[in-house]
Amino acid sequence: MNPETLASARTALADARPPVPAILGERWMPPDPRCVAPIRRFVHDLVADWGADGTACGTAELLVSELATNALPHAPARIVVIREERLLTVEVHDRCQEPPLPQAGDVWDDGGRGLGIVARLAYDWGWTPVPAGKAVWFRLAAW
């Protein structure tokens, strides 16, 4: 194979690889309800600093608030903010191994609507078992 063909093949292979996700930031959240507000600000400011559109910043702030509140009983929790091309992923890791279950909360209920809000506003969401519990995550088109 001549050098030009080899270089062209390497470029094509490199272009075919999936993008490597970039961790933009992480933060620990102790089991204290007062820590949800700083987590919201952390995610909002981090995503804004990386140039995401304003709608994505506000939506990420709302959705991480829902997931962080759900994780409080199982805290400490770890919040991880990831960028993969145009997608923003926010993961909330906690020590509970039970899957998150969306509830059919009534409009007047004090709780139970968080995962429904996440499901309606996120591009995608789900959960993944991890060795020390689970990670509940959402994705937004942000860039």
matplotlib code that plots the C-alpha trace (Angstrom):
import matplotlib.pyplot as plt

x = [0.0, 1.5, 1.8, -1.1, -3.5, -2.3, -2.8, -6.3, -7.2, -6.1, -8.1, -11.2, -10.8, -10.3, -13.5, -15.4, -14.6, -17.2, -16.5, -14.8, -17.1, -15.6, -16.3, -16.9, -17.1, -18.1, -19.3, -20.3, -23.6, -23.9, -27.2, -28.5, -31.4, -29.7, -27.1, -29.6, -29.5, -25.7, -25.9, -28.4, -26.1, -23.0, -24.7, -26.2, -22.9, -20.8, -23.0, -23.2, -19.4, -19.1, -21.3, -24.6, -27.7, -29.7, -32.6, -30.4, -28.8, -32.2, -33.5, -30.4, -30.7, -34.4, -33.7, -30.6, -32.7, -35.3, -32.6, -30.6, -33.7, -34.5, -30.9, -31.0, -32.1, -29.3, -26.6, -23.8, -24.3, -22.0, -23.0, -21.2, -21.6, -20.5, -20.4, -20.5, -20.6, -23.9, -25.3, -25.1, -25.4, -25.9, -25.5, -26.5, -24.9, -26.2, -25.9, -29.3, -29.5, -33.2, -34.3, -36.0, -39.7, -41.8, -44.9, -48.2, -48.2, -51.3, -50.8, -51.6, -49.2, -46.1, -43.9, -43.8, -43.6, -39.9, -39.1, -42.1, -40.7, -37.3, -39.0, -40.9, -38.1, -35.0, -33.9, -33.3, -33.1, -32.5, -30.5, -27.5, -26.4, -23.0, -20.9, -21.9, -25.5, -26.9, -26.5, -29.7, -29.0, -30.6, -29.4, -30.2, -29.3, -27.2, -24.8]
y = [0.0, 3.4, 6.1, 8.2, 5.3, 4.3, 7.9, 8.0, 4.7, 6.0, 9.2, 7.2, 4.9, 7.8, 9.5, 6.2, 6.0, 7.1, 10.3, 10.1, 11.5, 14.4, 14.6, 18.4, 18.1, 16.1, 16.9, 15.0, 15.7, 14.9, 13.7, 17.2, 18.7, 22.1, 20.7, 20.3, 24.1, 24.2, 21.1, 22.9, 25.9, 23.7, 22.0, 25.2, 27.2, 24.3, 23.7, 27.5, 27.9, 25.2, 27.2, 25.2, 27.0, 28.8, 26.4, 23.4, 25.2, 25.8, 22.3, 20.6, 22.6, 21.5, 17.8, 17.5, 19.0, 16.2, 13.4, 14.9, 15.1, 11.5, 10.5, 12.3, 9.3, 7.2, 10.0, 10.7, 11.0, 11.8, 14.1, 13.7, 16.0, 14.7, 16.1, 13.8, 15.9, 17.8, 15.8, 16.6, 13.8, 14.3, 11.2, 11.0, 8.1, 6.9, 3.8, 2.3, -0.6, -0.5, 0.9, 4.2, 3.8, 6.7, 7.3, 8.6, 11.6, 13.8, 17.5, 18.2, 15.6, 16.8, 14.3, 11.5, 13.6, 14.0, 11.1, 12.0, 15.5, 14.1, 11.7, 14.6, 17.1, 15.0, 13.8, 10.4, 9.1, 5.9, 4.2, 1.9, -0.4, 0.4, -1.6, 0.6, 1.2, 2.9, 5.9, 7.7, 9.8, 12.1, 13.5, 16.8, 18.2, 21.1, 22.2]
z = [0.0, -1.0, 1.7, 0.3, 0.4, 3.9, 5.1, 3.5, 5.2, 8.6, 8.2, 7.2, 10.2, 12.5, 11.1, 11.7, 15.4, 17.8, 19.6, 23.0, 25.6, 27.6, 31.3, 31.8, 35.6, 38.7, 42.1, 45.3, 47.0, 50.7, 52.2, 52.9, 51.1, 51.2, 48.7, 45.8, 45.0, 44.7, 42.5, 40.2, 40.0, 39.4, 36.4, 35.0, 35.2, 33.9, 30.9, 30.2, 30.5, 27.8, 25.5, 25.5, 24.4, 27.1, 26.9, 27.6, 30.6, 32.2, 31.3, 32.7, 35.9, 36.3, 35.5, 37.7, 40.5, 40.1, 40.0, 42.9, 45.1, 44.3, 45.3, 48.6, 50.7, 49.1, 49.3, 49.2, 45.4, 42.6, 39.8, 36.5, 33.5, 30.1, 26.6, 23.6, 20.4, 20.6, 23.5, 27.2, 29.6, 33.3, 35.6, 39.2, 40.9, 44.3, 46.5, 45.9, 43.6, 43.0, 39.6, 39.5, 39.0, 37.5, 39.5, 38.3, 40.6, 40.6, 40.0, 43.6, 45.1, 46.9, 45.1, 42.5, 39.3, 39.0, 36.6, 34.5, 34.1, 33.2, 30.7, 29.0, 28.8, 28.1, 24.7, 26.4, 30.0, 31.8, 34.5, 34.6, 37.4, 38.7, 41.3, 44.2, 43.2, 40.1, 37.8, 36.7, 33.7, 31.1, 27.8, 26.1, 22.7, 24.0, 21.3]

ax = plt.figure().add_subplot(projection="3d")
ax.plot(x, y, z, "-o")
ax.set_aspect("equal")
plt.show()
